[in-house]
């Protein structure tokens, strides 16, 4: 059995370059807890301020179920 975790990765509103260092740190942080990247999906992600959405990524992680 596996368990899954979905993490939202938002891009900055200024510029359209992906922050690869920030993405790499996010992936490594989850890898330390045993999570393996299963999929990356581009999506419009709701921001915390205002009704608009920003482009972002949904990172889906998988690991063997704990316990």
Long-range contacts (C-beta under 8 A, 24 or more apart in sequence): 1-64, 1-65, 2-62, 2-63, 2-64, 2-65, 3-62, 3-63, 3-64, 3-65, 3-66, 4-38, 4-60, 4-61, 4-62, 5-30, 5-35, 5-60, 5-61, 6-58, 6-59, 6-60, 6-61, 7-58, 7-59, 7-61, 8-45, 8-56, 8-57, 8-58, 8-59, 9-56, 9-57, 9-58, 9-59, 10-45, 10-47, 10-54, 10-56, 11-54, 11-55, 11-56, 11-57, 13-54, 16-55, 23-57, 26-59, 27-59, 30-59, 30-61, 33-63, 34-63, 34-64, 35-61, 35-62, 35-63, 36-61, 36-62, 36-63, 37-61, 38-62
